[in-house]
Amino acid sequence: MSGILGRMLGKSAAPAAAAGVQAALGDRDLPRAAITILNYNGRHHLERCFESLKGLDYPKDKLEVILIDNASSDGSVEECRAKHAWVRLVVNERNVGFSAGCNQGAKLAHDARVQVFLNNDMRVEPRWLRELVGPIVRGECAATTAKMFSWDGAVMNSCGGGMNFHGIGIQKGYNEKPAPQFDVPSRSLFACGGAMAIDARVFAESDGFDEEFFAYYEDVDLGWRLWVLGHEIHYVPKAVCYHHHSSTSRTFPMETIRLLQVRNPILACFKNYADDNLRKVLPAQLALALRRTMLVSGVADDTPYRIESVNPRGAGVVGHLWEKARHKVQETAPIRREALADLIGINDLLSNWEHWMKRRGEVQRRRKRPDAEIFALFDKPHWCIEGEPSYRALHEGASAFFGIDKLFEGLDSGRPDPKK
C-alpha cells in the first residue's frame, strides 16, 4: 500500500506484522471464533470445505462453524445432517441472500469474539484461521482479509480489495500468477466476504452487511463504511485459502446478477462518499452506468427514434397510414434483458431517494475519518472498465469536467489495470 496513506494516518505503510515484529498467537491467546458459511444448492462443495475446516490448527473448544442454508433443493441439508453433524445447521425457508444470511449467522454465534465469513466453495490451509484473527487480537485492525488462490493454486483470486471512483470493486491480484508482491501485508479498502474475519463487537456496532444489497458488493460497502467509522482492514497473506470463483453465481439468470452488480456499487458510493465528493461522483457514475446500458441494449440502429430521419412526404398517403398502423401495433421495442436489469438497478436508487438519503445519513452522522484519508485505498480509482471508445471518452471527460481526476490525483497505485 502506498506510503501516502501511512503518512496520512501517522503510521507505517504496512501493518507491524509485515516487519516480523509480532509473534504468532499461542492457543491461550486465540479468541473464540464463529465461522459462518452460506449455502445455496452447493452440496458438491460442502465435503471439501468442511474437511479443510476440520483440519484447522485452532482449538476446537474456541471454534464454532455455522452453515446457513438458503432453501437449497439439491440435498445439501440432508448431506450436512448425515455427514457433518458437528456443523451447526440453520435452514431458511427462502433464499434471504448473502448479506442477511451472514448477519443471521453472526447473531446466532455463541459468545464469539471474532466473526468469520467463508464461502462454501472454499478450502483453507490449517493455519488460515490462526493467521486471519491474529491482527485483530493484537489490536492492529478491526477486520482482515485472506490470501485467496484459484482452486488449483495456479493464479490469485484475491489479495486485498480496492475500487475505481464509481464503485466497481477490485480484487487485487485477480487472475495473476503468484508473486512475492502478494506476500506483503497491507491495508485494504475492504475484506472479501468470501474469506474474512472481523471483531464481533465492531461488526455489530457497524450494523454488519447491508441486507438491502442482498448479495454482491456488500463486502465493499461494509469495508468502506468501517474506514469511514474510523476502523482499519488488513490483508493477511499468511491466511491462505483456495476458491472456486463465482460458483454459486452461475446458477442464477445473468440479468439477476447484472442488476445487483450495477445497483450495489451505486448504493455503496451513495452511502459512503462525503457530501462534497458525492456531488462530484454521482453525475459521472450515473452517466457511465447509462452508457454501459446502451452498450448491452441490443439496439443496433437508433434512426427510427430520430425525428430528423422521418420523411412523411416520401412514403405517400398509403405509406404514412401503414407506418401509423404499424406503430400502433408495435408499441414496444426489443431490449436485451441485461439492459433492462441495468435500468431497474439504477432506478432502485432514483425511485427511493428519500429512503437512501436516510440510509446515507446513518453512515455520515457517525463519520470519524475524512475521505482524503481513504482514497489511497481505492488502488485504481481511474480504472476504466470498458474498452469501447465512446465509453472511454465519457469516462475521461466526465472525470475532468466534474473534478474527479483532481480528487484522486497521484493516488493510483501504478499496478496494471485489473483483469476482468
Secondary structure, 3 states (H helix, E strand, C coil): CCHHHHHHHCCCCCCHHHHCCCCCCCHHHCCCEEEEEEECCCHHHHHHHHHHHHCCCCCHHHEEEEEEECCCCCCHHHHHHHHCCCCEEEECCCCCCHHHHHHHHHHHCCCCCEEEEEECCEEECCCHHHHHHHHHHCCCCCEEEEEEEECCCCCEEECCEEECCCCCEEECCCCCCCCHHHHCCEECCCCCCCEEEEEHHHHHHCCCCCHHHCCCCHHHHHHHHHHHCCCCEEEEEEEEEEECCCCCHHHCCHHHHHHHHHHHHHHHHHHHCCHHHHHHHHHHHHHHHHHHHHHHCCCCCCHHHCHHHCCCCCCHHHHHHHHHHHHHHCCCCCCCHHHHHHHHHHHHHHCCHHHHHHHHHHHHCCCCCCHHHCHHHHECCCCCCCCCHHHHHHHHHHHHHCCHHHHCCCCCCCCCCCCC
